[in-house]
Amino acid sequence: MKRKVDRECRVFNKLWELKYFFAKDELKQKAYCLICHEHLSVMKEYNIRRHYETNHAPIYSKYTGKLREDKVESLKRTLQIQQGLIKKNFENNENVTRAGYEITKIISQHGKPFSDGMYIKNCIIEAVNCLCPLNSSLFDGISLSASSVSRRTEELGKNIYLQICEKTSNMLWYSLALDESVDISGTSQLLIFIRGVDENISITEELASVCSIHGTTTGKDIFDELEQTISDYNLEWEKLSCVTIDGAKNMAGSKKGLVGQITNKLEELHISNTLFIHCILHQHALCAKALNISCVLNPVIRIINFVRGSSLNHRQFKVLLDDFGSEYFDLPYYTAVRWLSCGNVLNRFYKLRSEIDIFLTSKNNYYPELSDLAWLSKLSFLVDVTTHMNELNLKLQGKENLICDFYRIIKAFRQKLMLFESQLGVRQFSHFSCFKSFCEANCNEIDITFQIGIIKELKHHFLHKFSELDKIESDIILFENPFSCNVENVQHELQLEVIDLQSNEQLKDCHRRTKLAEFYEYLKDDEFPRLKNFAIKMISIFGTTYQCSHKTKTLYFPPYDLAVDKMYNLSRPK
């Protein structure tokens, strides 16, 4: 059997330094001759002695006593200097390479062209020449050519893909969020996000893939891309807890849409516990768009377009605002696809209504609405309503929110709408500051039929649009607070564990003090296996496609190939 030298655990003896002029090379972990700089692979005295006696003994045997010690120390210092230079050069090269990757990360995350790398490098070198010119050669070694940035971006993308694959292999439950949009070149881009939870309640929320669809975008086309992504990450359909989609027909269709395609696949596999959710943020936006406010919004849009449609009008209007010392310096355009645009536009228009009226009068462009108290009352009321809607939208945004958080926010807003309706019935306007101020400034009685109708319509839409969450309300209540739920309403397989949980005062105190995910992590697997598995499934649910919508804006940067950059640019490296 062949000997394994590296398994014999031989160590370097310090006596060999003085005896044979040998030292230990810490970089290579080998015996090193201080005289001829040769390495011996085996740290064995016989090999070292033979090397010394054969090559160096005739000359160096004359060094004895203090003279020999000084000679050894001199040779060791030379070795240390050489190793220091090698180590420093190695560290410098490693840091230069690392800097190149870090800059590549920033370029990709901000959607900049790969060719910007050389521009950034020139800026760095100029700054270094001014601040520390002695180190300019070190920074000059950073490679930031377009090809280098492209290659490194691809390498980072592959690394992230491997990291996600490693995490998905440990997921007990996962959910998917999908959003399909068209980029600047007209190509349909399908974003697929994955949110999974492992046995340690560790949440992974990452972009799984960006699929470019050049042909049709039917439910079958989208399902094929989704199925390929699930296959690429070796995910199991049995562990799919939820699919969150936008409201497009090719997504939400129960027969030919994506939902129908997934349902058919699950039926083939005899799986029936997967949840489908229409993105809560999209539902919120649909509730807002369903309101009939065209009588107010259309005149506002026409006036804004008149002011900003002509560069001369726009300049003169800004000068007028400056002369009046206005709090604001301009009017924003209305953008239907922006969630917060309507509220921001109405609020700014209402605050600048006097200046707008003066400007239009100077242009001999008369709009009767600006002097109509009934129209202005509707405008002031809609300013308050859209403010409430925008605040709700901002609460629903963000990542790593739990489904119970979304449902609690929606339920609270439903109750607010009921309160608004009852208070408007008795002409109580305490939660509508703009409308209240307007009514106080105009002593005459203002008809509030329109205002009550808006609140009733909004309440109807919020009750109807979020019915999917109402169907799983009992599961959400159990998940959010298992100590206050009614055991009779709990799934039969969880009832006994819930009773044990509710009887544990220590766990009840832990539930009050910690975050929900941390509390379920605290539960022991052997005591609450089913309840913990239920909690992991609920934690994995995507409530919104906010991540998809937030990342979609990156698709509109045309300077580089998204296919190369897709995994890195829209995800976050660990």
Summary of the structure (lengths in Angstrom):
residues: 574
radius of gyration: 34.7
end to end distance: 44.6
largest distance: 118.7
contacts: 1692
relative contact order: 0.10
helix: 62%
strand: 9%
